[in-house]
Amino acid sequence: MGNFSLVAMLSVKPENADAMRKALEEDARLSVANEPGCLQFDLSVHNDAPGTFVLYEVYTDADAFKAHQAMPHYAAFRKVADALVIDRKAHFMERLVTGQKPV
């Protein structure tokens, strides 16, 4: 069985993009640093829509993702996201293969 993964797209108004980016970067950084079950947390921004962010997160399993949702840094992120996000889509999946090169 593969790892639990999540692909999410979050959109905010362009004037809120900087605040959202800051909250997302902090959540990603603290997730990877402090959660043994968080294997990867990538954040991208759409080239033509600076208020649209794509998250790719990988956890050892669904329980690790639930633990992520219980972290204080996730609660801080959700507070910002709940106030700013105007559209969100999330897809929960099983990661089968990774082809990542070191950066």
C-alpha positions as a Markdown table, in Angstrom:
| # | Residue | x | y | z |
|---|---|---|---|---|
| 1 | Met | 0.0 | 0.0 | 0.0 |
| 2 | Gly | 1.3 | 3.5 | -0.9 |
| 3 | Asn | 1.4 | 6.6 | 1.1 |
| 4 | Phe | -1.6 | 8.9 | 1.8 |
| 5 | Ser | -1.4 | 11.9 | -0.4 |
| 6 | Leu | -3.4 | 15.1 | -0.9 |
| 7 | Val | -3.6 | 17.5 | -3.9 |
| 8 | Ala | -5.4 | 20.7 | -3.0 |
| 9 | Met | -6.1 | 23.9 | -4.9 |
| 10 | Leu | -6.9 | 27.0 | -2.9 |
| 11 | Ser | -7.9 | 30.3 | -4.4 |
| 12 | Val | -8.0 | 33.7 | -2.7 |
| 13 | Lys | -8.5 | 37.2 | -4.0 |
| 14 | Pro | -5.3 | 38.6 | -5.5 |
| 15 | Glu | -5.0 | 41.2 | -2.8 |
| 16 | Asn | -4.9 | 38.4 | -0.2 |
| 17 | Ala | -2.3 | 36.3 | -2.0 |
| 18 | Asp | 0.7 | 37.4 | 0.1 |
| 19 | Ala | -1.1 | 36.7 | 3.4 |
| 20 | Met | -2.2 | 33.3 | 2.1 |
| 21 | Arg | 1.3 | 32.5 | 0.8 |
| 22 | Lys | 2.8 | 33.3 | 4.2 |
| 23 | Ala | 0.3 | 31.1 | 6.0 |
| 24 | Leu | 0.9 | 28.2 | 3.6 |
| 25 | Glu | 4.7 | 28.5 | 3.7 |
| 26 | Glu | 4.6 | 28.4 | 7.5 |
| 27 | Asp | 2.3 | 25.4 | 7.6 |
| 28 | Ala | 4.4 | 23.5 | 5.0 |
| 29 | Arg | 7.7 | 24.3 | 6.9 |
| 30 | Leu | 6.4 | 23.3 | 10.3 |
| 31 | Ser | 4.7 | 20.2 | 8.9 |
| 32 | Val | 7.9 | 18.8 | 7.4 |
| 33 | Ala | 10.0 | 19.9 | 10.4 |
| 34 | Asn | 7.8 | 18.7 | 13.2 |
| 35 | Glu | 5.6 | 15.8 | 11.9 |
| 36 | Pro | 7.4 | 12.5 | 11.4 |
| 37 | Gly | 4.4 | 11.3 | 9.4 |
| 38 | Cys | 4.6 | 14.2 | 6.9 |
| 39 | Leu | 7.0 | 13.0 | 4.2 |
| 40 | Gln | 6.5 | 15.9 | 1.7 |
| 41 | Phe | 4.7 | 19.2 | 1.5 |
| 42 | Asp | 5.1 | 21.1 | -1.8 |
| 43 | Leu | 3.5 | 24.5 | -2.4 |
| 44 | Ser | 3.1 | 26.1 | -5.9 |
| 45 | Val | 1.4 | 29.2 | -7.1 |
| 46 | His | -0.3 | 29.5 | -10.5 |
| 47 | Asn | 1.7 | 31.6 | -13.0 |
| 48 | Asp | -1.3 | 33.3 | -14.4 |
| 49 | Ala | -3.4 | 33.6 | -11.2 |
| 50 | Pro | -1.2 | 34.7 | -8.2 |
| 51 | Gly | -4.1 | 34.0 | -5.8 |
| 52 | Thr | -4.3 | 30.3 | -6.7 |
| 53 | Phe | -2.1 | 27.8 | -4.8 |
| 54 | Val | -1.6 | 24.1 | -5.3 |
| 55 | Leu | -0.5 | 21.9 | -2.4 |
| 56 | Tyr | 0.9 | 18.4 | -2.8 |
| 57 | Glu | 1.3 | 16.7 | 0.6 |
| 58 | Val | 2.4 | 13.1 | 1.3 |
| 59 | Tyr | 2.0 | 11.4 | 4.6 |
| 60 | Thr | 2.9 | 7.9 | 5.8 |
| 61 | Asp | -0.8 | 7.1 | 6.1 |
| 62 | Ala | -4.2 | 8.5 | 6.8 |
| 63 | Asp | -3.5 | 8.6 | 10.5 |
| 64 | Ala | -0.5 | 10.8 | 10.0 |
| 65 | Phe | -2.7 | 13.2 | 8.0 |
| 66 | Lys | -5.2 | 13.2 | 10.9 |
| 67 | Ala | -2.3 | 14.0 | 13.3 |
| 68 | His | -1.3 | 16.9 | 11.0 |
| 69 | Gln | -4.8 | 18.3 | 11.2 |
| 70 | Ala | -4.5 | 18.3 | 15.1 |
| 71 | Met | -1.3 | 20.4 | 15.1 |
| 72 | Pro | -1.3 | 24.0 | 16.3 |
| 73 | His | 0.4 | 25.2 | 13.2 |
| 74 | Tyr | -2.4 | 23.7 | 11.1 |
| 75 | Ala | -5.0 | 25.4 | 13.3 |
| 76 | Ala | -3.2 | 28.8 | 12.7 |
| 77 | Phe | -3.2 | 28.1 | 8.9 |
| 78 | Arg | -6.9 | 27.1 | 9.0 |
| 79 | Lys | -7.8 | 30.4 | 10.7 |
| 80 | Val | -6.2 | 32.3 | 7.8 |
| 81 | Ala | -7.6 | 30.0 | 5.1 |
| 82 | Asp | -11.1 | 30.1 | 6.5 |
| 83 | Ala | -11.0 | 33.9 | 6.3 |
| 84 | Leu | -9.4 | 34.2 | 2.9 |
| 85 | Val | -10.2 | 31.2 | 0.7 |
| 86 | Ile | -12.9 | 31.8 | -1.9 |
| 87 | Asp | -12.6 | 28.4 | -3.6 |
| 88 | Arg | -11.0 | 25.1 | -2.7 |
| 89 | Lys | -10.8 | 21.6 | -4.1 |
| 90 | Ala | -9.1 | 18.7 | -2.5 |
| 91 | His | -8.3 | 15.2 | -3.7 |
| 92 | Phe | -7.2 | 12.5 | -1.3 |
| 93 | Met | -5.2 | 9.7 | -3.0 |
| 94 | Glu | -2.7 | 6.9 | -2.5 |
| 95 | Arg | 0.8 | 7.7 | -3.8 |
| 96 | Leu | 2.0 | 4.8 | -5.9 |
| 97 | Val | 5.4 | 5.9 | -7.1 |
| 98 | Thr | 7.7 | 8.8 | -6.6 |
| 99 | Gly | 10.3 | 10.1 | -9.1 |
| 100 | Gln | 11.8 | 13.0 | -7.2 |
| 101 | Lys | 15.4 | 14.1 | -7.8 |
| 102 | Pro | 17.3 | 15.8 | -4.9 |
| 103 | Val | 17.2 | 19.6 | -5.1 |
